[in-house]
Amino acid sequence: MERPAFPAVIDATQIATMRSCMRKQYLQYMEHWKPMGESVHLVAGAAFARGLEVARQAFYEQGVDSETAIEAGVKALVVAYGNFETPEGSAKGVDRMVGALIFYFDNYPLATDAAKPLILPSGRHAIEFSFAQPLPFSHPITGDPVLYTGRSDMICTFADGVYIEDDKTASQLGASWSRQWDLRSQFTGYCWAAEQAGMEVNGVLVRGVSILKTKYDTLQAITYRSAWERARWLTQIVRDLERLQRCWEEGYYDYALDHACNEYGGCSFNQICKSPDPDSWLPMSFERRIWNPLTREETPA
């Protein structure tokens, strides 16, 4: 049986995808089918994160004043956004994203922000926490441990503790936004990875910025992860990979055929799953691009 390559590196997005629908995991991350064109949410979010990173580096590591640091962040955001054509009606055009970055630092000023990047033993500031940690699961072909990788915006000191800080862009904020993080696998994985790297963190500080056509808003929330929650997370990740391996060995990837098909505006593969001959439809609406969780880049397959 000809099988696609089994993932050697996974991230939180792939884990969430395989939990919602193994068929989508197979199509999107093993056969590498992606909708034609880039998503405005991904482009805008990545540009916003790049602007934050550069501004913080300029202020904390290069020692420039906050105004100069924010200017550097704005330039980096514009470069990262590039020539992407914003879909008509979207609130995430480059001008609105620049406004969101300035709004962020108006609410969390660099000079007085209670969340400050942790100073590492090397003397560098923990601006951007990237990791690739081996999981207790062996790749079925190489025998090497499968790696779990991810990136958060910062590890910071905050409220007499040490927290992973992650910034989110959103369309709206509210009580439900703050509650959604308590069981979020992504953040449990961040805490587990920090522990593996020798850093004991209290939890995760999540900051959200909503971007609408006429206004911005912001909220922040703290979510905690105890040792037993991190252990449970690791057990579940291994079980998820074991289930993926069974699908891979059998050559059949289970369909969700339920709520997951319509979440977040609908799965991009809905029409493919409605077709009795999906292989003939895929090249009409999708193109093959390989997502690399380590470099966080996509390349043509």
ChimeraX commands (.cxc) that place a marker at each C-alpha (Angstrom):
marker #1 position 0.00,0.00,0.00 radius 0.5
marker #1 position 1.28,3.44,-0.94 radius 0.5
marker #1 position 1.01,5.71,2.06 radius 0.5
marker #1 position 1.68,9.43,2.54 radius 0.5
marker #1 position 4.58,10.41,4.79 radius 0.5
marker #1 position 3.68,10.14,8.45 radius 0.5
marker #1 position 4.28,13.48,10.24 radius 0.5
marker #1 position 7.67,13.76,11.92 radius 0.5
marker #1 position 6.75,17.11,13.47 radius 0.5
marker #1 position 3.34,18.19,14.73 radius 0.5
marker #1 position 1.95,21.37,16.24 radius 0.5
marker #1 position -1.21,22.48,18.04 radius 0.5
marker #1 position -3.08,23.15,14.79 radius 0.5
marker #1 position -2.46,19.63,13.51 radius 0.5
marker #1 position -3.52,18.14,16.84 radius 0.5
marker #1 position -6.75,20.16,16.80 radius 0.5
marker #1 position -7.37,19.11,13.19 radius 0.5
marker #1 position -6.94,15.38,13.77 radius 0.5
marker #1 position -9.22,15.56,16.83 radius 0.5
marker #1 position -11.96,17.25,14.82 radius 0.5
marker #1 position -11.60,15.11,11.68 radius 0.5
marker #1 position -8.96,12.58,10.69 radius 0.5
marker #1 position -9.93,12.94,7.03 radius 0.5
marker #1 position -9.14,16.66,7.16 radius 0.5
marker #1 position -5.79,15.93,8.84 radius 0.5
marker #1 position -4.99,13.52,6.02 radius 0.5
marker #1 position -6.01,15.90,3.21 radius 0.5
marker #1 position -4.52,19.08,4.68 radius 0.5
marker #1 position -1.31,17.96,6.41 radius 0.5
marker #1 position -0.41,14.58,4.89 radius 0.5
marker #1 position -1.49,15.10,1.27 radius 0.5
marker #1 position -0.91,18.85,1.71 radius 0.5
marker #1 position -4.04,20.15,-0.03 radius 0.5
marker #1 position -4.71,23.80,0.86 radius 0.5
marker #1 position -7.35,26.22,-0.47 radius 0.5
marker #1 position -6.01,28.34,-3.31 radius 0.5
marker #1 position -4.74,31.67,-2.06 radius 0.5
marker #1 position -3.69,32.66,1.44 radius 0.5
marker #1 position -6.07,33.28,4.34 radius 0.5
marker #1 position -6.39,36.91,5.41 radius 0.5
marker #1 position -6.60,35.77,9.03 radius 0.5
marker #1 position -3.27,33.93,8.82 radius 0.5
marker #1 position -1.51,36.71,6.91 radius 0.5
marker #1 position -2.81,39.46,9.22 radius 0.5
marker #1 position -2.13,37.46,12.37 radius 0.5
marker #1 position 1.43,36.65,11.34 radius 0.5
marker #1 position 2.11,40.27,10.41 radius 0.5
marker #1 position 0.73,41.48,13.76 radius 0.5
marker #1 position 2.91,38.98,15.65 radius 0.5
marker #1 position 5.97,40.11,13.69 radius 0.5
marker #1 position 5.27,43.75,14.54 radius 0.5
marker #1 position 4.99,42.94,18.26 radius 0.5
marker #1 position 8.21,40.93,18.19 radius 0.5
marker #1 position 10.27,43.61,16.46 radius 0.5
marker #1 position 8.92,46.41,18.68 radius 0.5
marker #1 position 9.72,44.46,21.84 radius 0.5
marker #1 position 13.18,43.55,20.63 radius 0.5
marker #1 position 13.92,47.17,19.77 radius 0.5
marker #1 position 12.75,48.41,23.17 radius 0.5
marker #1 position 14.12,45.73,25.51 radius 0.5
marker #1 position 17.24,44.55,23.67 radius 0.5
marker #1 position 18.33,47.53,21.59 radius 0.5
marker #1 position 17.36,50.09,24.23 radius 0.5
marker #1 position 15.54,52.53,21.96 radius 0.5
marker #1 position 12.65,54.63,23.25 radius 0.5
marker #1 position 9.09,53.30,22.96 radius 0.5
marker #1 position 8.11,55.59,20.09 radius 0.5
marker #1 position 11.07,54.45,17.97 radius 0.5
marker #1 position 10.40,50.82,18.91 radius 0.5
marker #1 position 6.78,51.03,17.82 radius 0.5
marker #1 position 7.82,52.64,14.52 radius 0.5
marker #1 position 10.14,49.68,13.92 radius 0.5
marker #1 position 7.27,47.33,14.74 radius 0.5
marker #1 position 4.95,49.07,12.29 radius 0.5
marker #1 position 7.54,48.81,9.49 radius 0.5
marker #1 position 8.03,45.11,10.23 radius 0.5
marker #1 position 4.26,44.53,10.16 radius 0.5
marker #1 position 3.90,46.21,6.78 radius 0.5
marker #1 position 6.79,44.18,5.34 radius 0.5
marker #1 position 5.34,40.94,6.72 radius 0.5
marker #1 position 1.88,41.76,5.30 radius 0.5
marker #1 position 3.56,42.26,1.92 radius 0.5
marker #1 position 1.54,42.54,-1.27 radius 0.5
marker #1 position -1.29,40.36,-0.03 radius 0.5
marker #1 position -4.59,41.56,-1.47 radius 0.5
marker #1 position -7.11,41.91,1.34 radius 0.5
marker #1 position -10.50,40.39,0.46 radius 0.5
marker #1 position -13.25,42.93,-0.04 radius 0.5
marker #1 position -15.13,43.58,3.19 radius 0.5
marker #1 position -12.38,42.31,5.47 radius 0.5
marker #1 position -11.44,44.44,8.48 radius 0.5
marker #1 position -7.88,43.07,8.44 radius 0.5
marker #1 position -6.30,45.22,5.77 radius 0.5
marker #1 position -2.76,46.41,6.38 radius 0.5
marker #1 position -3.91,49.87,7.52 radius 0.5
marker #1 position -6.25,48.39,10.13 radius 0.5
marker #1 position -3.52,46.01,11.31 radius 0.5
marker #1 position -1.12,48.94,11.76 radius 0.5
marker #1 position -3.83,50.67,13.78 radius 0.5
marker #1 position -4.29,47.53,15.87 radius 0.5
marker #1 position -0.57,47.44,16.70 radius 0.5
marker #1 position -0.59,51.08,17.80 radius 0.5
marker #1 position -3.79,50.44,19.79 radius 0.5
marker #1 position -2.09,47.49,21.50 radius 0.5
marker #1 position 0.83,49.57,22.72 radius 0.5
marker #1 position -1.51,52.37,23.78 radius 0.5
marker #1 position -3.15,49.87,26.11 radius 0.5
marker #1 position 0.01,47.95,27.09 radius 0.5
marker #1 position 2.75,50.61,26.93 radius 0.5
marker #1 position 6.26,49.23,26.55 radius 0.5
marker #1 position 7.63,51.44,29.32 radius 0.5
marker #1 position 5.01,50.55,31.95 radius 0.5
marker #1 position 3.61,47.17,30.88 radius 0.5
marker #1 position 3.24,44.87,33.90 radius 0.5
marker #1 position 4.20,41.94,31.66 radius 0.5
marker #1 position 7.93,42.18,30.97 radius 0.5
marker #1 position 9.98,39.59,29.08 radius 0.5
marker #1 position 11.86,37.19,31.33 radius 0.5
marker #1 position 15.63,37.62,31.28 radius 0.5
marker #1 position 17.18,34.27,30.43 radius 0.5
marker #1 position 20.47,32.95,31.91 radius 0.5
marker #1 position 22.13,33.94,28.61 radius 0.5
marker #1 position 21.16,37.55,29.31 radius 0.5
marker #1 position 18.71,37.69,26.42 radius 0.5
marker #1 position 15.06,38.55,26.87 radius 0.5
marker #1 position 12.52,35.75,26.33 radius 0.5
marker #1 position 10.80,37.52,23.43 radius 0.5
marker #1 position 9.26,34.76,21.31 radius 0.5
marker #1 position 9.32,31.30,22.89 radius 0.5
marker #1 position 9.86,28.71,20.15 radius 0.5
marker #1 position 10.32,25.03,20.92 radius 0.5
marker #1 position 10.56,21.56,19.38 radius 0.5
marker #1 position 10.31,18.90,22.06 radius 0.5
marker #1 position 10.41,15.12,21.50 radius 0.5
marker #1 position 7.22,13.25,22.41 radius 0.5
marker #1 position 7.14,9.71,23.88 radius 0.5
marker #1 position 5.89,8.40,20.53 radius 0.5
marker #1 position 8.11,6.81,17.89 radius 0.5
marker #1 position 7.73,7.60,14.22 radius 0.5
marker #1 position 6.50,4.40,12.49 radius 0.5
marker #1 position 9.18,4.61,9.78 radius 0.5
marker #1 position 12.28,6.23,11.30 radius 0.5
marker #1 position 11.79,5.17,14.91 radius 0.5
marker #1 position 12.76,8.67,16.02 radius 0.5
marker #1 position 10.54,10.54,18.49 radius 0.5
marker #1 position 7.89,12.68,16.83 radius 0.5
marker #1 position 8.53,16.33,17.71 radius 0.5
marker #1 position 5.95,18.69,19.15 radius 0.5
marker #1 position 6.65,22.26,18.11 radius 0.5
marker #1 position 5.13,25.69,18.69 radius 0.5
marker #1 position 5.69,29.38,19.23 radius 0.5
marker #1 position 4.33,31.86,21.75 radius 0.5
marker #1 position 4.97,35.58,21.76 radius 0.5
marker #1 position 6.87,35.85,25.03 radius 0.5
marker #1 position 7.70,34.39,28.42 radius 0.5
marker #1 position 7.18,37.16,30.91 radius 0.5
marker #1 position 7.18,38.11,34.56 radius 0.5
marker #1 position 3.70,39.16,35.60 radius 0.5
marker #1 position 1.80,39.43,38.90 radius 0.5
marker #1 position 4.67,37.94,40.95 radius 0.5
marker #1 position 4.90,34.92,38.65 radius 0.5
marker #1 position 6.27,33.70,35.35 radius 0.5
marker #1 position 3.81,33.29,32.48 radius 0.5
marker #1 position 3.82,32.39,28.83 radius 0.5
marker #1 position 2.29,35.35,27.01 radius 0.5
marker #1 position 0.36,34.88,23.78 radius 0.5
marker #1 position -1.37,37.54,21.70 radius 0.5
marker #1 position -4.51,36.80,19.71 radius 0.5
marker #1 position -6.37,38.81,17.10 radius 0.5
marker #1 position -10.13,38.35,17.07 radius 0.5
marker #1 position -13.33,39.73,15.59 radius 0.5
marker #1 position -15.00,40.20,18.96 radius 0.5
marker #1 position -14.23,39.80,22.66 radius 0.5
marker #1 position -16.36,39.03,25.69 radius 0.5
marker #1 position -16.89,36.63,28.57 radius 0.5
marker #1 position -16.86,33.61,26.27 radius 0.5
marker #1 position -13.54,34.72,24.80 radius 0.5
marker #1 position -11.92,34.67,28.24 radius 0.5
marker #1 position -13.38,31.28,29.19 radius 0.5
marker #1 position -12.31,29.43,26.06 radius 0.5
marker #1 position -8.65,29.06,27.09 radius 0.5
marker #1 position -8.96,26.92,30.22 radius 0.5
marker #1 position -8.88,23.62,28.34 radius 0.5
marker #1 position -7.09,24.82,25.20 radius 0.5
marker #1 position -4.57,22.15,24.25 radius 0.5
marker #1 position -2.25,24.71,22.66 radius 0.5
marker #1 position -1.58,26.40,25.98 radius 0.5
marker #1 position -1.20,23.16,27.92 radius 0.5
marker #1 position 1.41,22.21,25.33 radius 0.5
marker #1 position 3.20,25.52,25.85 radius 0.5
marker #1 position 3.40,24.90,29.60 radius 0.5
marker #1 position 4.60,21.32,29.05 radius 0.5
marker #1 position 7.27,22.50,26.59 radius 0.5
marker #1 position 8.48,25.20,28.98 radius 0.5
marker #1 position 8.77,22.55,31.70 radius 0.5
marker #1 position 10.80,20.33,29.35 radius 0.5
marker #1 position 13.09,23.29,28.66 radius 0.5
marker #1 position 13.72,23.74,32.38 radius 0.5
marker #1 position 11.41,26.71,32.95 radius 0.5
marker #1 position 8.66,26.54,35.54 radius 0.5
marker #1 position 5.74,28.74,34.51 radius 0.5
marker #1 position 2.58,29.57,36.46 radius 0.5
marker #1 position 0.31,29.61,33.44 radius 0.5
marker #1 position -0.50,31.57,30.29 radius 0.5
marker #1 position -1.36,35.25,29.92 radius 0.5
marker #1 position -3.58,35.65,26.85 radius 0.5
marker #1 position -4.12,39.08,25.34 radius 0.5
marker #1 position -6.74,39.59,22.69 radius 0.5
marker #1 position -7.22,42.49,20.29 radius 0.5
marker #1 position -10.47,42.64,18.36 radius 0.5
marker #1 position -10.25,44.29,14.95 radius 0.5
marker #1 position -13.45,45.68,13.49 radius 0.5
marker #1 position -13.93,48.17,10.66 radius 0.5
marker #1 position -14.70,51.05,13.01 radius 0.5
marker #1 position -13.05,50.23,16.33 radius 0.5
marker #1 position -10.61,48.12,18.33 radius 0.5
marker #1 position -10.95,46.50,21.74 radius 0.5
marker #1 position -8.76,44.43,24.04 radius 0.5
marker #1 position -9.05,41.92,26.88 radius 0.5
marker #1 position -6.58,39.79,28.75 radius 0.5
marker #1 position -7.08,36.52,30.60 radius 0.5
marker #1 position -4.92,34.21,32.71 radius 0.5
marker #1 position -5.26,30.45,32.45 radius 0.5
marker #1 position -3.40,27.95,34.63 radius 0.5
marker #1 position -2.08,24.43,34.03 radius 0.5
marker #1 position -1.27,22.13,36.94 radius 0.5
marker #1 position 1.19,19.23,36.75 radius 0.5
marker #1 position -1.59,16.65,36.40 radius 0.5
marker #1 position -3.17,18.61,33.55 radius 0.5
marker #1 position 0.15,18.65,31.69 radius 0.5
marker #1 position 0.53,14.89,32.27 radius 0.5
marker #1 position -3.01,14.25,31.01 radius 0.5
marker #1 position -2.30,16.37,27.94 radius 0.5
marker #1 position 0.78,14.30,27.12 radius 0.5
marker #1 position -1.13,11.02,27.51 radius 0.5
marker #1 position -3.85,12.29,25.17 radius 0.5
marker #1 position -1.37,13.49,22.55 radius 0.5
marker #1 position 0.17,10.01,22.41 radius 0.5
marker #1 position -3.29,8.43,22.07 radius 0.5
marker #1 position -4.14,10.85,19.26 radius 0.5
marker #1 position -0.96,9.90,17.40 radius 0.5
marker #1 position -1.67,6.20,17.94 radius 0.5
marker #1 position -5.09,6.70,16.35 radius 0.5
marker #1 position -3.51,8.56,13.43 radius 0.5
marker #1 position -1.02,5.73,13.00 radius 0.5
marker #1 position -3.84,3.16,12.85 radius 0.5
marker #1 position -5.52,5.20,10.12 radius 0.5
marker #1 position -2.19,5.49,8.30 radius 0.5
marker #1 position -1.57,1.73,8.52 radius 0.5
marker #1 position -5.10,0.90,7.33 radius 0.5
marker #1 position -5.10,3.52,4.60 radius 0.5
marker #1 position -8.47,4.86,5.77 radius 0.5
marker #1 position -8.89,8.19,7.59 radius 0.5
marker #1 position -12.15,8.58,9.50 radius 0.5
marker #1 position -14.66,11.28,8.57 radius 0.5
marker #1 position -16.26,13.49,11.22 radius 0.5
marker #1 position -19.57,13.93,9.31 radius 0.5
marker #1 position -21.01,16.07,12.11 radius 0.5
marker #1 position -20.58,19.41,13.90 radius 0.5
marker #1 position -16.91,19.76,12.89 radius 0.5
marker #1 position -17.98,20.08,9.25 radius 0.5
marker #1 position -19.66,23.43,9.95 radius 0.5
marker #1 position -17.56,24.99,12.71 radius 0.5
marker #1 position -15.85,28.34,12.13 radius 0.5
marker #1 position -17.84,29.06,8.99 radius 0.5
marker #1 position -17.55,25.54,7.57 radius 0.5
marker #1 position -14.70,23.20,6.74 radius 0.5
marker #1 position -12.88,24.07,3.51 radius 0.5
marker #1 position -13.24,20.43,2.39 radius 0.5
marker #1 position -17.05,20.30,2.68 radius 0.5
marker #1 position -17.64,20.11,-1.07 radius 0.5
marker #1 position -14.90,17.52,-1.44 radius 0.5
marker #1 position -16.57,15.30,1.14 radius 0.5
marker #1 position -19.92,15.71,-0.66 radius 0.5
marker #1 position -18.46,14.31,-3.86 radius 0.5
marker #1 position -18.38,10.59,-4.72 radius 0.5
marker #1 position -15.18,11.32,-6.67 radius 0.5
marker #1 position -13.18,13.74,-4.48 radius 0.5
marker #1 position -9.86,13.22,-6.29 radius 0.5
marker #1 position -11.20,14.86,-9.43 radius 0.5
marker #1 position -12.45,17.91,-7.52 radius 0.5
marker #1 position -9.42,18.63,-5.34 radius 0.5
marker #1 position -7.22,20.20,-8.06 radius 0.5
marker #1 position -10.05,22.55,-9.06 radius 0.5
marker #1 position -10.24,24.41,-5.74 radius 0.5
marker #1 position -7.05,23.42,-3.93 radius 0.5
marker #1 position -3.31,23.46,-4.44 radius 0.5
marker #1 position -0.63,21.41,-2.74 radius 0.5
marker #1 position 1.51,23.39,-0.27 radius 0.5
marker #1 position 3.58,21.85,2.50 radius 0.5
marker #1 position 3.33,23.43,5.95 radius 0.5
marker #1 position 6.58,23.19,7.96 radius 0.5
marker #1 position 5.76,23.53,11.69 radius 0.5
marker #1 position 9.43,24.18,12.52 radius 0.5
marker #1 position 9.95,27.13,10.18 radius 0.5
marker #1 position 6.25,28.10,10.18 radius 0.5
marker #1 position 6.36,28.46,6.40 radius 0.5
marker #1 position 4.52,26.92,3.48 radius 0.5
marker #1 position 6.27,25.81,0.31 radius 0.5
marker #1 position 4.80,24.43,-2.94 radius 0.5
marker #1 position 4.63,20.63,-2.93 radius 0.5
marker link #1:1,2 radius 0.2
marker link #1:2,3 radius 0.2
marker link #1:3,4 radius 0.2
marker link #1:4,5 radius 0.2
marker link #1:5,6 radius 0.2
marker link #1:6,7 radius 0.2
marker link #1:7,8 radius 0.2
marker link #1:8,9 radius 0.2
marker link #1:9,10 radius 0.2
marker link #1:10,11 radius 0.2
marker link #1:11,12 radius 0.2
marker link #1:12,13 radius 0.2
marker link #1:13,14 radius 0.2
marker link #1:14,15 radius 0.2
marker link #1:15,16 radius 0.2
marker link #1:16,17 radius 0.2
marker link #1:17,18 radius 0.2
marker link #1:18,19 radius 0.2
marker link #1:19,20 radius 0.2
marker link #1:20,21 radius 0.2
marker link #1:21,22 radius 0.2
marker link #1:22,23 radius 0.2
marker link #1:23,24 radius 0.2
marker link #1:24,25 radius 0.2
marker link #1:25,26 radius 0.2
marker link #1:26,27 radius 0.2
marker link #1:27,28 radius 0.2
marker link #1:28,29 radius 0.2
marker link #1:29,30 radius 0.2
marker link #1:30,31 radius 0.2
marker link #1:31,32 radius 0.2
marker link #1:32,33 radius 0.2
marker link #1:33,34 radius 0.2
marker link #1:34,35 radius 0.2
marker link #1:35,36 radius 0.2
marker link #1:36,37 radius 0.2
marker link #1:37,38 radius 0.2
marker link #1:38,39 radius 0.2
marker link #1:39,40 radius 0.2
marker link #1:40,41 radius 0.2
marker link #1:41,42 radius 0.2
marker link #1:42,43 radius 0.2
marker link #1:43,44 radius 0.2
marker link #1:44,45 radius 0.2
marker link #1:45,46 radius 0.2
marker link #1:46,47 radius 0.2
marker link #1:47,48 radius 0.2
marker link #1:48,49 radius 0.2
marker link #1:49,50 radius 0.2
marker link #1:50,51 radius 0.2
marker link #1:51,52 radius 0.2
marker link #1:52,53 radius 0.2
marker link #1:53,54 radius 0.2
marker link #1:54,55 radius 0.2
marker link #1:55,56 radius 0.2
marker link #1:56,57 radius 0.2
marker link #1:57,58 radius 0.2
marker link #1:58,59 radius 0.2
marker link #1:59,60 radius 0.2
marker link #1:60,61 radius 0.2
marker link #1:61,62 radius 0.2
marker link #1:62,63 radius 0.2
marker link #1:63,64 radius 0.2
marker link #1:64,65 radius 0.2
marker link #1:65,66 radius 0.2
marker link #1:66,67 radius 0.2
marker link #1:67,68 radius 0.2
marker link #1:68,69 radius 0.2
marker link #1:69,70 radius 0.2
marker link #1:70,71 radius 0.2
marker link #1:71,72 radius 0.2
marker link #1:72,73 radius 0.2
marker link #1:73,74 radius 0.2
marker link #1:74,75 radius 0.2
marker link #1:75,76 radius 0.2
marker link #1:76,77 radius 0.2
marker link #1:77,78 radius 0.2
marker link #1:78,79 radius 0.2
marker link #1:79,80 radius 0.2
marker link #1:80,81 radius 0.2
marker link #1:81,82 radius 0.2
marker link #1:82,83 radius 0.2
marker link #1:83,84 radius 0.2
marker link #1:84,85 radius 0.2
marker link #1:85,86 radius 0.2
marker link #1:86,87 radius 0.2
marker link #1:87,88 radius 0.2
marker link #1:88,89 radius 0.2
marker link #1:89,90 radius 0.2
marker link #1:90,91 radius 0.2
marker link #1:91,92 radius 0.2
marker link #1:92,93 radius 0.2
marker link #1:93,94 radius 0.2
marker link #1:94,95 radius 0.2
marker link #1:95,96 radius 0.2
marker link #1:96,97 radius 0.2
marker link #1:97,98 radius 0.2
marker link #1:98,99 radius 0.2
marker link #1:99,100 radius 0.2
marker link #1:100,101 radius 0.2
marker link #1:101,102 radius 0.2
marker link #1:102,103 radius 0.2
marker link #1:103,104 radius 0.2
marker link #1:104,105 radius 0.2
marker link #1:105,106 radius 0.2
marker link #1:106,107 radius 0.2
marker link #1:107,108 radius 0.2
marker link #1:108,109 radius 0.2
marker link #1:109,110 radius 0.2
marker link #1:110,111 radius 0.2
marker link #1:111,112 radius 0.2
marker link #1:112,113 radius 0.2
marker link #1:113,114 radius 0.2
marker link #1:114,115 radius 0.2
marker link #1:115,116 radius 0.2
marker link #1:116,117 radius 0.2
marker link #1:117,118 radius 0.2
marker link #1:118,119 radius 0.2
marker link #1:119,120 radius 0.2
marker link #1:120,121 radius 0.2
marker link #1:121,122 radius 0.2
marker link #1:122,123 radius 0.2
marker link #1:123,124 radius 0.2
marker link #1:124,125 radius 0.2
marker link #1:125,126 radius 0.2
marker link #1:126,127 radius 0.2
marker link #1:127,128 radius 0.2
marker link #1:128,129 radius 0.2
marker link #1:129,130 radius 0.2
marker link #1:130,131 radius 0.2
marker link #1:131,132 radius 0.2
marker link #1:132,133 radius 0.2
marker link #1:133,134 radius 0.2
marker link #1:134,135 radius 0.2
marker link #1:135,136 radius 0.2
marker link #1:136,137 radius 0.2
marker link #1:137,138 radius 0.2
marker link #1:138,139 radius 0.2
marker link #1:139,140 radius 0.2
marker link #1:140,141 radius 0.2
marker link #1:141,142 radius 0.2
marker link #1:142,143 radius 0.2
marker link #1:143,144 radius 0.2
marker link #1:144,145 radius 0.2
marker link #1:145,146 radius 0.2
marker link #1:146,147 radius 0.2
marker link #1:147,148 radius 0.2
marker link #1:148,149 radius 0.2
marker link #1:149,150 radius 0.2
marker link #1:150,151 radius 0.2
marker link #1:151,152 radius 0.2
marker link #1:152,153 radius 0.2
marker link #1:153,154 radius 0.2
marker link #1:154,155 radius 0.2
marker link #1:155,156 radius 0.2
marker link #1:156,157 radius 0.2
marker link #1:157,158 radius 0.2
marker link #1:158,159 radius 0.2
marker link #1:159,160 radius 0.2
marker link #1:160,161 radius 0.2
marker link #1:161,162 radius 0.2
marker link #1:162,163 radius 0.2
marker link #1:163,164 radius 0.2
marker link #1:164,165 radius 0.2
marker link #1:165,166 radius 0.2
marker link #1:166,167 radius 0.2
marker link #1:167,168 radius 0.2
marker link #1:168,169 radius 0.2
marker link #1:169,170 radius 0.2
marker link #1:170,171 radius 0.2
marker link #1:171,172 radius 0.2
marker link #1:172,173 radius 0.2
marker link #1:173,174 radius 0.2
marker link #1:174,175 radius 0.2
marker link #1:175,176 radius 0.2
marker link #1:176,177 radius 0.2
marker link #1:177,178 radius 0.2
marker link #1:178,179 radius 0.2
marker link #1:179,180 radius 0.2
marker link #1:180,181 radius 0.2
marker link #1:181,182 radius 0.2
marker link #1:182,183 radius 0.2
marker link #1:183,184 radius 0.2
marker link #1:184,185 radius 0.2
marker link #1:185,186 radius 0.2
marker link #1:186,187 radius 0.2
marker link #1:187,188 radius 0.2
marker link #1:188,189 radius 0.2
marker link #1:189,190 radius 0.2
marker link #1:190,191 radius 0.2
marker link #1:191,192 radius 0.2
marker link #1:192,193 radius 0.2
marker link #1:193,194 radius 0.2
marker link #1:194,195 radius 0.2
marker link #1:195,196 radius 0.2
marker link #1:196,197 radius 0.2
marker link #1:197,198 radius 0.2
marker link #1:198,199 radius 0.2
marker link #1:199,200 radius 0.2
marker link #1:200,201 radius 0.2
marker link #1:201,202 radius 0.2
marker link #1:202,203 radius 0.2
marker link #1:203,204 radius 0.2
marker link #1:204,205 radius 0.2
marker link #1:205,206 radius 0.2
marker link #1:206,207 radius 0.2
marker link #1:207,208 radius 0.2
marker link #1:208,209 radius 0.2
marker link #1:209,210 radius 0.2
marker link #1:210,211 radius 0.2
marker link #1:211,212 radius 0.2
marker link #1:212,213 radius 0.2
marker link #1:213,214 radius 0.2
marker link #1:214,215 radius 0.2
marker link #1:215,216 radius 0.2
marker link #1:216,217 radius 0.2
marker link #1:217,218 radius 0.2
marker link #1:218,219 radius 0.2
marker link #1:219,220 radius 0.2
marker link #1:220,221 radius 0.2
marker link #1:221,222 radius 0.2
marker link #1:222,223 radius 0.2
marker link #1:223,224 radius 0.2
marker link #1:224,225 radius 0.2
marker link #1:225,226 radius 0.2
marker link #1:226,227 radius 0.2
marker link #1:227,228 radius 0.2
marker link #1:228,229 radius 0.2
marker link #1:229,230 radius 0.2
marker link #1:230,231 radius 0.2
marker link #1:231,232 radius 0.2
marker link #1:232,233 radius 0.2
marker link #1:233,234 radius 0.2
marker link #1:234,235 radius 0.2
marker link #1:235,236 radius 0.2
marker link #1:236,237 radius 0.2
marker link #1:237,238 radius 0.2
marker link #1:238,239 radius 0.2
marker link #1:239,240 radius 0.2
marker link #1:240,241 radius 0.2
marker link #1:241,242 radius 0.2
marker link #1:242,243 radius 0.2
marker link #1:243,244 radius 0.2
marker link #1:244,245 radius 0.2
marker link #1:245,246 radius 0.2
marker link #1:246,247 radius 0.2
marker link #1:247,248 radius 0.2
marker link #1:248,249 radius 0.2
marker link #1:249,250 radius 0.2
marker link #1:250,251 radius 0.2
marker link #1:251,252 radius 0.2
marker link #1:252,253 radius 0.2
marker link #1:253,254 radius 0.2
marker link #1:254,255 radius 0.2
marker link #1:255,256 radius 0.2
marker link #1:256,257 radius 0.2
marker link #1:257,258 radius 0.2
marker link #1:258,259 radius 0.2
marker link #1:259,260 radius 0.2
marker link #1:260,261 radius 0.2
marker link #1:261,262 radius 0.2
marker link #1:262,263 radius 0.2
marker link #1:263,264 radius 0.2
marker link #1:264,265 radius 0.2
marker link #1:265,266 radius 0.2
marker link #1:266,267 radius 0.2
marker link #1:267,268 radius 0.2
marker link #1:268,269 radius 0.2
marker link #1:269,270 radius 0.2
marker link #1:270,271 radius 0.2
marker link #1:271,272 radius 0.2
marker link #1:272,273 radius 0.2
marker link #1:273,274 radius 0.2
marker link #1:274,275 radius 0.2
marker link #1:275,276 radius 0.2
marker link #1:276,277 radius 0.2
marker link #1:277,278 radius 0.2
marker link #1:278,279 radius 0.2
marker link #1:279,280 radius 0.2
marker link #1:280,281 radius 0.2
marker link #1:281,282 radius 0.2
marker link #1:282,283 radius 0.2
marker link #1:283,284 radius 0.2
marker link #1:284,285 radius 0.2
marker link #1:285,286 radius 0.2
marker link #1:286,287 radius 0.2
marker link #1:287,288 radius 0.2
marker link #1:288,289 radius 0.2
marker link #1:289,290 radius 0.2
marker link #1:290,291 radius 0.2
marker link #1:291,292 radius 0.2
marker link #1:292,293 radius 0.2
marker link #1:293,294 radius 0.2
marker link #1:294,295 radius 0.2
marker link #1:295,296 radius 0.2
marker link #1:296,297 radius 0.2
marker link #1:297,298 radius 0.2
marker link #1:298,299 radius 0.2
marker link #1:299,300 radius 0.2
marker link #1:300,301 radius 0.2
view
